[in-house]
Amino acid sequence: MKTYKSGPYTAIETGIGIFLAEERTPFSDVQPFISDANINPVLIGEHQVLPFGAQNSLPEDLRVILDENHITPELLNKQTQLLWGQGPDTYVLSKKDGKRVKTWVDDKAVNDWLKSWDYEAYLLKAVIEFRHLNGHFTKFFRNRGARIGQKAFFTHLEHISSRNARLVWPGSPLLPIERILVGDFIQYWQTGLYDYPVFNPAKPFENPIAMNYSNLYSFALDHAYSRPSTFG
């Protein structure tokens, strides 16, 4: 375990992630990640959403903290580079002599589809977002021909920043999340808000556009966003 100190912040690097500690005072106005506000919906325009953090501004709050501390971003970038490695590629898994074997393959159909859109930019943004927030949002675009009986497929995927995406309150903490809201939540009256159905793997091509929140589950936060490792 290694520690790095910068001003009031101490970054602790462990084998499972990076944790950020801050010297606090009783008068600190920094809101905790976990509070009653996290599980109670807030109204944005005509939509009820689950707030991202106590003030529904956790991505912005985290960015401010990282802007004031050069050590943690450097460590997060290092972890991102390790995850990225030599970049994405296609492979198949098989078993031989009781061991799992990874064999790299050149799948023309898959590679042609990937080359038809900027998949590396999407994946890199997703890795960076996941490394900072333990989750990320994706928008799925289905081809238009599926509406007239042609074979359905996804034309491309798009990364949506967590700053501009929120989980729509389903009406009860016992119900699954069914929609995701996208927009500028600071000035939504100018740019508008758009809600999309959650991607359904059982019916992947049901909607022309769908979204998904992929995240690392945080203990006892079934109906909320994952807790960033920098928040403990």
Legacy VTK file of the C-alpha trace (Angstrom):
# vtk DataFile Version 3.0
C-alpha trace
ASCII
DATASET POLYDATA
POINTS 232 float
0.000 0.000 0.000
1.281 3.456 -0.944
0.149 6.902 0.182
0.579 10.266 -1.537
-0.200 13.573 0.158
-1.100 16.848 -1.528
-2.454 19.682 0.606
-5.458 18.467 2.607
-5.774 15.317 0.475
-4.115 11.925 0.894
-4.379 9.346 -1.898
-4.059 5.731 -0.760
-3.187 3.220 -3.491
-4.110 -0.387 -2.724
-4.324 -3.526 -4.767
-8.036 -2.998 -5.430
-8.205 0.729 -6.111
-7.353 4.263 -5.062
-8.989 5.901 -2.058
-8.966 9.624 -1.363
-8.974 10.978 2.182
-9.460 14.612 3.079
-8.686 16.480 6.256
-12.132 17.560 7.405
-13.414 20.185 9.785
-16.773 20.205 11.600
-17.825 23.052 9.301
-16.994 21.348 6.043
-19.819 21.706 3.512
-18.799 18.648 1.529
-21.797 16.316 1.439
-21.357 12.595 2.172
-21.999 10.170 -0.649
-24.524 8.210 1.389
-27.509 10.041 2.844
-31.282 9.888 2.808
-31.181 12.167 -0.240
-29.528 9.450 -2.277
-32.561 7.179 -2.151
-35.280 9.843 -2.384
-36.136 11.161 -5.853
-35.704 14.791 -6.840
-37.761 16.661 -9.410
-35.988 17.964 -12.523
-38.437 19.580 -14.880
-41.276 17.072 -15.071
-39.083 14.083 -14.246
-38.364 12.399 -10.926
-34.807 11.062 -10.834
-32.478 9.444 -8.356
-29.937 12.110 -7.357
-26.283 11.383 -8.055
-24.865 12.300 -4.650
-26.547 14.261 -1.871
-26.831 17.379 -4.062
-27.250 15.531 -7.390
-23.846 16.827 -8.441
-21.373 14.098 -7.529
-19.587 13.966 -10.936
-18.965 17.726 -10.766
-17.959 17.519 -7.081
-15.458 14.769 -7.853
-14.012 16.737 -10.763
-13.465 19.765 -8.487
-11.678 17.573 -5.946
-9.449 16.080 -8.635
-8.682 19.536 -10.058
-7.328 20.541 -6.664
-5.227 17.408 -6.227
-2.762 16.371 -8.947
-1.796 13.047 -7.344
-5.091 11.161 -7.569
-5.717 11.926 -11.278
-2.219 10.701 -12.066
-2.877 7.409 -10.274
-6.274 7.026 -11.938
-4.696 7.642 -15.344
-2.103 4.977 -14.583
-4.834 2.469 -13.765
-6.695 3.398 -16.949
-3.561 2.801 -19.015
-3.106 -0.609 -17.387
-6.720 -1.537 -18.176
-6.360 -0.351 -21.768
-3.067 -2.175 -22.328
-2.438 -2.600 -26.045
-6.031 -1.779 -26.885
-9.139 -3.913 -27.522
-9.120 -6.937 -29.809
-11.245 -10.010 -30.538
-10.647 -13.452 -29.064
-12.410 -16.725 -28.274
-12.260 -18.710 -25.058
-11.806 -22.473 -24.947
-10.748 -25.097 -22.442
-7.716 -27.326 -22.831
-6.308 -29.754 -20.255
-8.593 -28.263 -17.601
-7.413 -24.713 -18.249
-9.135 -21.790 -19.911
-7.335 -20.699 -23.069
-7.713 -17.327 -24.795
-7.098 -17.419 -28.552
-6.864 -14.166 -30.498
-8.875 -14.270 -33.727
-9.579 -12.010 -36.688
-13.386 -11.983 -36.890
-14.082 -10.091 -40.109
-17.773 -9.464 -39.398
-17.080 -8.071 -35.942
-14.075 -6.028 -37.054
-15.938 -4.574 -40.032
-18.740 -3.476 -37.710
-16.296 -1.953 -35.220
-14.521 -0.058 -37.996
-17.836 1.442 -39.109
-17.909 3.654 -36.008
-15.357 5.074 -33.565
-15.435 2.180 -31.111
-12.040 2.938 -29.558
-13.148 6.437 -28.534
-16.287 4.947 -26.968
-14.368 2.264 -25.065
-11.698 4.667 -23.834
-14.296 7.104 -22.490
-16.118 4.205 -20.822
-12.912 2.969 -19.175
-12.033 6.460 -17.907
-15.552 7.051 -16.572
-15.681 3.635 -14.915
-12.283 4.139 -13.314
-13.449 7.415 -11.748
-17.065 6.575 -10.831
-17.288 2.749 -10.898
-19.967 3.047 -13.569
-20.799 4.532 -16.966
-23.754 5.178 -19.284
-24.144 3.825 -22.827
-26.655 4.687 -25.553
-27.532 1.955 -28.083
-28.607 2.912 -31.627
-30.578 0.370 -33.672
-30.645 0.483 -37.482
-33.645 2.131 -39.144
-34.278 -0.806 -41.470
-35.498 -2.906 -38.548
-38.746 -0.916 -38.636
-39.626 -2.315 -42.066
-38.638 -5.915 -41.446
-34.936 -5.804 -42.274
-32.425 -7.558 -40.044
-31.978 -5.629 -36.811
-28.522 -4.651 -35.550
-26.852 -1.850 -33.637
-25.263 0.787 -35.839
-23.096 2.109 -33.008
-22.821 2.770 -29.285
-22.350 6.158 -27.665
-20.823 7.038 -24.318
-22.930 9.468 -22.258
-21.147 11.389 -19.528
-22.421 10.772 -16.005
-22.683 14.525 -15.701
-25.580 14.405 -18.167
-27.386 11.176 -17.232
-29.610 10.200 -14.317
-31.658 7.141 -13.399
-35.400 7.844 -13.506
-37.247 7.023 -10.286
-39.422 3.928 -10.973
-42.022 4.829 -8.334
-40.832 2.431 -5.635
-37.459 1.187 -4.340
-38.728 -2.340 -5.016
-39.192 -1.742 -8.756
-36.399 -1.970 -11.348
-35.060 1.090 -13.133
-36.817 1.327 -16.507
-35.731 4.689 -17.924
-32.692 6.973 -17.996
-32.868 10.753 -18.329
-30.307 12.685 -20.390
-29.696 16.415 -20.563
-27.955 19.418 -19.068
-29.338 19.359 -15.538
-27.950 22.815 -14.778
-29.837 24.551 -17.619
-32.354 21.931 -18.684
-34.972 24.544 -19.559
-32.740 25.727 -22.416
-31.516 22.448 -23.893
-34.343 20.091 -22.937
-34.413 16.684 -21.262
-34.756 13.315 -22.998
-35.623 10.008 -21.375
-34.814 6.636 -22.911
-35.829 3.065 -22.042
-33.272 0.903 -20.288
-31.619 -1.636 -22.591
-33.253 -5.059 -22.311
-30.837 -7.917 -23.179
-33.808 -10.276 -23.592
-35.191 -7.992 -26.332
-32.120 -6.042 -27.482
-33.707 -4.516 -30.599
-37.061 -3.616 -29.071
-36.364 0.146 -29.116
-34.642 2.324 -31.748
-32.599 3.957 -28.968
-31.980 2.491 -25.526
-29.585 3.175 -22.674
-27.801 1.214 -20.005
-26.005 2.021 -16.761
-23.125 -0.443 -16.338
-21.659 -0.307 -12.864
-19.789 -2.090 -10.121
-22.380 -2.868 -7.464
-21.895 -1.043 -4.168
-23.062 -2.758 -0.989
-26.648 -1.896 -0.004
-27.060 0.543 -2.901
-29.456 -1.483 -5.027
-31.354 1.531 -6.327
-28.539 4.020 -6.624
-25.313 4.790 -8.429
-22.085 3.044 -7.510
-19.939 4.678 -4.883
-16.641 5.972 -6.354
-13.616 4.380 -4.702
-12.241 7.858 -3.931
-15.192 8.378 -1.578
-14.339 5.297 0.462
LINES 1 233
232 0 1 2 3 4 5 6 7 8 9 10 11 12 13 14 15 16 17 18 19 20 21 22 23 24 25 26 27 28 29 30 31 32 33 34 35 36 37 38 39 40 41 42 43 44 45 46 47 48 49 50 51 52 53 54 55 56 57 58 59 60 61 62 63 64 65 66 67 68 69 70 71 72 73 74 75 76 77 78 79 80 81 82 83 84 85 86 87 88 89 90 91 92 93 94 95 96 97 98 99 100 101 102 103 104 105 106 107 108 109 110 111 112 113 114 115 116 117 118 119 120 121 122 123 124 125 126 127 128 129 130 131 132 133 134 135 136 137 138 139 140 141 142 143 144 145 146 147 148 149 150 151 152 153 154 155 156 157 158 159 160 161 162 163 164 165 166 167 168 169 170 171 172 173 174 175 176 177 178 179 180 181 182 183 184 185 186 187 188 189 190 191 192 193 194 195 196 197 198 199 200 201 202 203 204 205 206 207 208 209 210 211 212 213 214 215 216 217 218 219 220 221 222 223 224 225 226 227 228 229 230 231
